[in-house]
């Protein structure tokens, strides 16, 4: 007996769902194995008396007296080691390495946040777990705790007062229609939680805005630290919201803005915008709400960093010559073309 077309279609859908679940499990297991291998390589090097050269306090102080770049080195194990490089002519002409290992990092005014997958969770049937580490100017942990989920975004306010992080509670990508996120604000000095953004009161068009399926991600702070911006998703629509830490409120400003990053002069938001099956890097003028697409033609899933008021930094695959991933730079006015800024690196942070 032949199966009906509906039954055949259902079987094909079920097969693709099973295949997708297996693929996700394999990818996550591979990622955890890579991180565990990096930990083992690092420990082995230390045990054999060939430690990775690390920054000394005097070196850190010299770098931190001027503008510098904090980033994650991805060239060799241990992957995700936090490095520092000078950005002005007065900086030492070399990079420094710290002991800190991260998969996502942000830092400002002597306070930082580091997100790293827990390498002890290697079973694909066990939910992934993330270590959240708050650290100081010596890049040594001050406060640490774990949260369940898949890590995503991290930010520190320019004055170092607050930190924010986002993890996927369900799903692994912002393209997943069933994804669910948790975005939490922290006191960067003490590690005290200031609340999940889902606990904030949201307003739209002058009225309270409520829905059972709100998801927030991608916090970026203003200079005064109390004002911040983030992405809100309700159903299939995403919005840019402006937040107030003290008032615990959020106000909808604009549609189709994901992973915002506020410019140093606070006049523009760089973000990723859905364009068919990819994300287009775009800049939003906050005064006019005019959007400008940047010259990057590849889809970029990242929360970008402003190098200065004229240029954007972001990470993407780098294949010329073949590398895993590098930090690229591009003009913020839509001109120019992408250029490699820091090879074999991720999660760039500009410290002014």
ABEGO torsion letter per residue (X at the ends): XBBBAAAAAAAAAAAAAAAAAAAAAAAAAAAAAAAAAAAAAAAAAAAAGBBBBBBBAAAAAAAAABBBBBBBBAABOBBGBBBBBBABAABBBBBBBBABBBABBBBBGGBBBBBBBBAABABAABBBBBBBBBBBAAGBBABBBBBBEBBBBBBBBAAGABBBBBBBABEABAABAABBBBBBBBBAAAGBBAEBAAABBBBBGGBBBBBAABBBBGBBBBAAGABBBBBBBBEABBBBBBBBAAAGBBBBABBGBBGBBBBAAGABBBBBBBBEABBBBBBBBAAAGBBBBBABABBBBBBBBBABAABBBBBBBBAOBBBABBBBBBBAAGBEBBBBABBGBBGBBBBX
